[in-house]
């Protein structure tokens, strides 16, 4: 008997008991659907976290002020205020650093075009645009010459534009920041919200020198944004920056640093690792359903062998080999599991889309995961179907024909 003929017989045997076949597949269907939903949510969450990290900047490290100890009282992070533009220039000379931008942030009211809006005014360098991977929607970014002269120029985020210039282009117009007029030279493209809900577009960018001179009146900057030449170099750059700033700030061995460095790649790796652990746990729980489904298949196949004992004996009597009987029952078990896996994958995809629509979660189902889930279902059918198939193949034809 050919393989196709064996498959046809197996399909006919399953269709004779449609309800029982569907109920047998139910465990596999639930298990695979649960796995697909788990993978979809897990991969979607991981991609979302990575996208949020990428939106913050290109291979970025953030150098922030550390803590001071004043009379036994620790000020907490940010209390040191020891970072300067000169520190940024020194960091920019490191071999694995692509760009550096100081950042000076203030919260103030901005007035223009008969409207006003309270927003974040951030003093930066032209390299900020490269570090944050933030393209210009219209106009241009200010230049290094503007920084050197502390020019009164500004680049607006989309939220600020919508509130100050709802019906006109802001490029070339004047805004008042702390009663000081600034000329708008460009508008940033939309960035959207961060993972914690902060509107990145609610910002006005000006040269950091202008911010230091006209807004804060200080010589220290709030932080330094550093971009490594390659993601694989971020750890190396972090070590280099630590050594350089310890030398510049005259920090001796054993003393705490007056700065801290945040590596966004480490944050992304931690978030990804957490998501992977959760996905593995949920997948383990879902795998229990596959195990139960496999046991259900084995149980039903054993019942089927008992019900069809006379049929098996008759087929053996007319010349069917043991291998043909084994193959038929093994194919039946595999078809049950594979069909259950395919239906489960379809239902899992629908459920994942439903979760994304109702809860607003980011989801993503890799095609390889679907193929793997269906393939694993087939293996479950083969594994749990072998014992019943072997039992059918080893029946004695004479005793099988006498079976009532």
C-alpha positions as CSV (number, residue, x, y, z in Angstrom):
1,X,0.0,0.0,0.0
2,X,1.3,3.4,-1.0
3,X,1.9,6.2,1.5
4,X,-0.9,8.3,0.0
5,X,-3.3,5.4,0.2
6,X,-2.4,5.0,3.9
7,X,-3.0,8.7,4.5
8,X,-6.4,8.5,2.8
9,X,-7.4,5.5,5.0
10,X,-6.3,7.4,8.1
11,X,-8.3,10.5,7.0
12,X,-11.4,8.4,6.4
13,X,-11.1,6.8,9.8
14,X,-10.9,10.2,11.5
15,X,-13.8,11.6,9.6
16,X,-16.0,8.6,10.7
17,X,-15.8,10.0,14.2
18,X,-15.7,13.8,13.6
19,X,-16.9,14.9,17.0
20,X,-14.4,12.7,18.8
21,X,-11.6,13.8,16.5
22,X,-12.4,17.5,17.2
23,X,-12.6,16.9,21.0
24,X,-9.3,15.1,20.8
25,X,-7.7,18.0,19.0
26,X,-9.0,20.5,21.5
27,X,-6.0,20.2,23.9
28,X,-3.6,20.8,21.0
29,X,-5.7,23.7,19.8
30,X,-5.7,25.4,23.2
31,X,-2.0,24.7,23.7
32,X,-0.8,26.1,20.4
33,X,-3.2,29.1,20.6
34,X,-1.8,29.9,24.0
35,X,1.8,29.6,22.7
36,X,1.0,31.9,19.7
37,X,-0.6,34.5,21.9
38,X,2.3,34.3,24.4
39,X,4.9,34.7,21.7
40,X,2.9,37.5,20.0
41,X,2.7,39.5,23.2
42,X,6.3,38.8,24.2
43,X,7.9,39.6,20.9
44,X,5.7,42.7,20.5
45,X,6.6,44.0,23.9
46,X,10.3,43.4,23.2
47,X,10.1,45.2,19.9
48,X,8.2,48.0,21.5
49,X,10.8,48.4,24.2
50,X,13.6,48.4,21.6
51,X,11.8,50.9,19.5
52,X,11.4,53.2,22.5
53,X,15.1,52.9,23.2
54,X,16.0,53.5,19.6
55,X,13.8,56.6,19.6
56,X,15.9,58.1,22.4
57,X,19.0,58.1,20.4
58,X,21.7,56.4,18.4
59,X,23.9,54.1,20.5
60,X,23.4,56.7,23.2
61,X,24.9,57.0,26.7
62,X,23.8,59.7,29.1
63,X,26.3,61.2,31.5
64,X,24.6,62.8,34.4
65,X,25.8,64.6,37.6
66,X,26.2,62.4,40.6
67,X,25.8,63.0,44.3
68,X,27.6,65.2,46.7
69,X,28.2,64.7,50.4
70,X,27.8,68.0,52.3
71,X,28.3,67.8,56.0
72,X,27.2,64.2,56.1
73,X,24.1,64.9,54.0
74,X,24.1,63.3,50.5
75,X,22.4,65.4,47.9
76,X,21.3,62.5,45.7
77,X,21.9,62.1,42.0
78,X,22.1,65.5,40.2
79,X,23.4,67.3,43.2
80,X,27.0,67.4,42.1
81,X,26.5,69.8,39.1
82,X,30.1,69.3,38.0
83,X,29.6,68.5,34.3
84,X,30.7,71.3,31.9
85,X,30.8,71.8,28.1
86,X,34.6,71.3,28.3
87,X,33.9,67.8,29.7
88,X,31.8,67.2,26.6
89,X,34.6,68.4,24.3
90,X,37.1,66.1,26.0
91,X,34.7,63.1,25.6
92,X,34.3,63.9,21.9
93,X,38.0,63.3,21.4
94,X,37.7,59.6,22.5
95,X,38.3,57.2,19.6
96,X,35.0,55.3,19.9
97,X,32.7,58.4,20.4
98,X,30.8,59.6,17.3
99,X,29.2,62.7,18.8
100,X,28.6,64.6,22.1
101,X,26.0,67.2,23.0
102,X,25.6,69.1,26.2
103,X,22.0,69.5,27.5
104,X,20.6,72.3,29.6
105,X,16.9,72.0,30.4
106,X,14.5,74.6,31.7
107,X,10.7,74.7,32.0
108,X,9.3,78.1,30.9
109,X,6.5,79.9,29.1
110,X,6.9,80.5,25.4
111,X,4.9,83.3,23.7
112,X,4.3,83.7,19.9
113,X,1.7,84.6,17.4
114,X,-0.7,85.8,20.1
115,X,-0.5,82.4,21.8
116,X,1.5,81.1,24.8
117,X,2.5,77.6,25.9
118,X,4.5,76.3,28.8
119,X,7.1,73.8,27.5
120,X,10.6,72.4,28.0
121,X,13.4,74.6,26.6
122,X,16.5,72.6,26.0
123,X,19.9,73.9,25.2
124,X,21.8,71.5,23.0
125,X,24.6,71.4,20.3
126,X,24.0,70.7,16.6
127,X,25.1,67.1,17.2
128,X,21.9,66.6,19.2
129,X,20.0,65.9,16.0
130,X,22.4,63.1,15.1
131,X,22.5,61.6,18.6
132,X,18.8,61.5,18.9
133,X,18.2,60.5,15.3
134,X,15.7,63.3,15.0
135,X,15.1,64.6,11.5
136,X,13.9,68.1,10.6
137,X,10.4,68.5,9.2
138,X,10.9,72.0,7.8
139,X,13.6,74.6,7.9
140,X,17.0,73.6,9.3
141,X,18.8,72.9,12.6
142,X,21.0,75.6,14.1
143,X,24.8,75.4,13.4
144,X,28.0,75.4,15.4
145,X,28.4,79.0,14.5
146,X,25.1,79.7,16.3
147,X,26.4,77.9,19.4
148,X,29.7,79.8,19.3
149,X,27.9,83.1,19.2
150,X,25.0,82.1,21.6
151,X,22.6,83.1,18.8
152,X,19.0,83.6,19.6
153,X,17.6,80.9,17.3
154,X,15.3,78.0,18.1
155,X,14.0,74.7,16.7
156,X,10.4,73.7,17.7
157,X,8.8,70.4,18.4
158,X,5.5,69.5,16.8
159,X,3.4,70.0,20.0
160,X,4.8,73.5,20.4
161,X,4.1,74.3,16.8
162,X,0.5,73.1,17.1
163,X,-0.1,75.3,20.1
164,X,1.7,78.4,19.0
165,X,1.3,78.3,15.2
166,X,-1.8,76.3,14.5
167,X,-2.5,77.9,11.1
168,X,0.9,79.0,9.8
169,X,4.5,77.9,9.4
170,X,6.7,79.0,12.3
171,X,9.9,79.0,10.3
172,X,11.3,82.5,10.1
173,X,8.9,83.8,12.8
174,X,9.8,85.1,16.3
175,X,9.0,83.5,19.7
176,X,9.6,84.9,23.1
177,X,11.4,82.7,25.6
178,X,11.7,84.5,29.0
179,X,11.0,87.8,27.2
180,X,13.9,87.2,24.9
181,X,13.1,87.0,21.2
182,X,14.3,84.0,19.3
183,X,14.0,83.3,15.6
184,X,12.6,80.0,14.6
185,X,14.9,78.3,12.1
186,X,13.4,74.8,12.0
187,X,10.7,72.4,13.0
188,X,11.4,68.8,14.2
189,X,9.6,65.8,12.9
190,X,7.2,64.1,15.3
191,X,8.8,61.7,17.8
192,X,5.7,60.7,19.9
193,X,5.7,59.7,23.5
194,X,8.3,57.8,25.5
195,X,7.6,54.5,27.3
196,X,6.6,56.5,30.4
197,X,4.2,58.7,28.5
198,X,6.4,61.8,28.2
199,X,5.7,63.9,25.0
200,X,9.0,64.2,23.2
201,X,7.5,66.7,20.8
202,X,6.7,69.2,23.6
203,X,10.1,70.9,23.4
204,X,12.0,73.9,22.1
205,X,15.7,73.5,21.3
206,X,18.1,76.4,21.4
207,X,22.0,76.6,21.5
208,X,23.2,75.4,24.9
209,X,25.4,78.5,25.1
210,X,22.3,80.7,24.8
211,X,20.6,78.7,27.5
212,X,23.6,79.0,29.9
213,X,23.9,82.8,29.3
214,X,20.2,83.9,29.2
215,X,18.3,81.3,31.1
216,X,20.3,79.5,33.8
217,X,23.2,81.9,34.3
218,X,25.4,78.9,35.1
219,X,28.5,77.3,33.6
220,X,27.5,73.7,34.3
221,X,25.3,71.6,32.1
222,X,22.5,69.2,33.2
223,X,23.8,66.2,31.3
224,X,26.0,65.1,28.3
225,X,24.5,63.0,25.5
226,X,27.1,60.7,24.0
227,X,26.8,58.5,20.9
228,X,29.1,55.6,20.4
229,X,30.4,54.8,16.9
230,X,28.7,51.3,17.1
231,X,26.3,49.6,19.5
232,X,29.0,47.0,20.3
233,X,31.3,49.9,21.5
234,X,28.9,51.3,24.2
235,X,30.5,49.4,27.0
236,X,34.0,50.4,25.9
237,X,32.9,54.0,25.6
238,X,31.3,53.9,29.0
239,X,34.6,52.7,30.5
240,X,36.6,55.4,28.6
241,X,34.3,58.2,29.7
242,X,34.5,57.0,33.4
243,X,38.3,57.1,33.3
244,X,38.4,60.4,31.5
245,X,36.0,62.2,33.9
246,X,37.7,60.7,37.0
247,X,40.9,62.2,35.7
248,X,39.4,65.6,34.8
249,X,37.4,65.9,38.1
250,X,40.4,64.7,40.1
251,X,38.6,61.8,41.7
252,X,41.1,59.6,43.5
253,X,40.7,55.8,44.0
254,X,38.2,54.9,46.7
255,X,36.2,58.1,46.3
256,X,32.7,58.0,44.7
257,X,32.3,59.5,41.3
258,X,30.6,62.8,41.1
259,X,28.8,61.6,37.9
260,X,26.9,58.6,36.6
261,X,26.6,57.1,33.2
262,X,23.4,55.4,31.9
263,X,23.8,53.0,29.0
264,X,20.6,52.7,27.0
265,X,21.8,49.4,25.6
266,X,22.0,47.9,29.1
267,X,18.4,49.2,29.8
268,X,17.2,47.6,26.5
269,X,19.0,44.3,27.4
270,X,17.5,44.3,30.9
271,X,14.0,44.9,29.5
272,X,14.5,42.3,26.8
273,X,15.7,39.8,29.4
274,X,12.7,40.4,31.6
275,X,10.4,39.9,28.6
276,X,12.2,36.7,27.6
277,X,11.8,35.3,31.1
278,X,8.1,36.1,31.2
279,X,7.7,34.6,27.7
280,X,9.4,31.4,28.8
281,X,7.3,31.1,31.9
282,X,4.1,31.6,29.9
283,X,5.2,29.3,27.2
284,X,5.9,26.6,29.8
285,X,2.4,27.0,31.1
286,X,1.0,26.8,27.6
287,X,3.2,23.7,26.9
288,X,1.2,21.9,29.6
289,X,-1.8,22.2,27.4
290,X,0.1,20.5,24.6
291,X,1.2,17.7,26.9
292,X,-2.4,17.2,28.0
293,X,-3.5,17.3,24.3
294,X,-0.8,14.7,23.5
295,X,-2.1,12.4,26.3
296,X,-5.6,12.9,25.0
297,X,-4.5,11.8,21.5
298,X,-2.8,8.7,22.9
299,X,-5.9,7.8,25.0
300,X,-8.2,8.2,22.0
301,X,-5.9,6.2,19.7
302,X,-5.8,3.4,22.2
303,X,-9.6,3.4,22.2
304,X,-9.6,3.4,18.5
305,X,-7.3,0.4,18.3
306,X,-9.6,-1.5,20.6
307,X,-12.7,-0.6,18.6
308,X,-11.0,-1.6,15.3
309,X,-9.4,-4.8,16.5
310,X,-11.4,-7.0,14.1
311,X,-10.7,-4.5,11.2
312,X,-7.0,-4.8,12.0
313,X,-7.1,-8.6,12.1
314,X,-9.0,-8.7,8.8
315,X,-6.4,-6.5,7.1
316,X,-3.6,-8.6,8.4
317,X,-5.3,-11.7,7.3
318,X,-5.5,-10.4,3.7
319,X,-1.8,-9.6,3.7
320,X,-1.3,-6.1,5.3
321,X,2.1,-5.9,6.9
322,X,2.7,-4.8,10.5
323,X,4.6,-1.7,9.1
324,X,1.5,-0.6,7.2
325,X,-0.8,-0.9,10.3
326,X,1.8,1.0,12.4
327,X,2.1,3.7,9.7
328,X,-1.7,4.1,9.4
329,X,-2.3,4.7,13.1
330,X,0.8,6.8,13.4
331,X,-0.5,9.0,10.6
332,X,-3.9,9.3,12.2
333,X,-2.3,10.6,15.4
334,X,-0.1,13.0,13.5
335,X,-3.0,14.3,11.4
336,X,-5.0,14.9,14.6
337,X,-2.1,16.8,16.2
338,X,-1.1,18.8,13.1
339,X,-4.6,19.8,12.3
340,X,-5.1,20.9,15.9
341,X,-1.8,22.8,15.7
342,X,-2.9,24.6,12.5
343,X,-6.3,25.5,14.0
344,X,-4.7,26.6,17.2
345,X,-2.2,28.8,15.3
346,X,-5.1,30.5,13.4
347,X,-7.1,31.0,16.6
348,X,-3.9,32.3,18.4
349,X,-3.4,34.8,15.6
350,X,-7.0,36.0,15.9
351,X,-6.7,36.2,19.7
352,X,-3.4,38.1,19.4
353,X,-5.0,40.7,17.1
354,X,-7.9,41.0,19.5
355,X,-5.6,41.7,22.4
356,X,-3.7,44.3,20.4
357,X,-7.0,46.0,19.4
358,X,-8.7,45.9,22.8
359,X,-5.8,46.5,25.1
360,X,-3.7,48.6,22.7
361,X,-0.6,46.4,23.3
362,X,2.0,46.0,20.6
363,X,2.1,42.5,19.3
364,X,4.1,40.7,16.7
365,X,4.0,37.0,15.6
366,X,7.1,35.8,13.8
367,X,6.2,33.3,11.0
368,X,9.0,31.0,12.3
369,X,7.1,30.8,15.6
370,X,3.9,29.6,13.8
371,X,5.8,27.0,11.8
372,X,7.6,25.9,15.0
373,X,4.4,25.6,16.9
374,X,2.7,23.5,14.2
375,X,5.8,21.4,13.8
376,X,6.0,20.7,17.5
377,X,2.3,19.7,17.4
378,X,3.2,17.1,14.7
379,X,6.0,15.8,16.9
380,X,3.6,15.6,19.8
381,X,1.3,13.5,17.6
382,X,4.1,11.2,16.6
383,X,5.4,10.8,20.1
384,X,2.1,10.1,21.8
385,X,0.7,8.2,18.8
386,X,3.6,5.7,18.6
387,X,2.5,3.5,21.5
388,X,-1.1,2.9,20.2
389,X,0.2,2.4,16.7
390,X,2.8,-0.1,17.9
391,X,0.1,-1.9,19.9
392,X,-2.1,-2.2,16.7
393,X,0.8,-3.4,14.6
394,X,1.6,-6.2,17.1
395,X,-1.9,-7.7,17.3
396,X,-2.2,-11.4,16.6
397,X,-4.4,-11.7,13.4
398,X,-6.2,-14.8,14.7
399,X,-7.0,-13.3,18.1
400,X,-8.0,-10.0,16.5
401,X,-10.5,-11.8,14.3
402,X,-12.1,-13.5,17.3
403,X,-12.3,-10.2,19.2
404,X,-15.9,-9.2,20.1
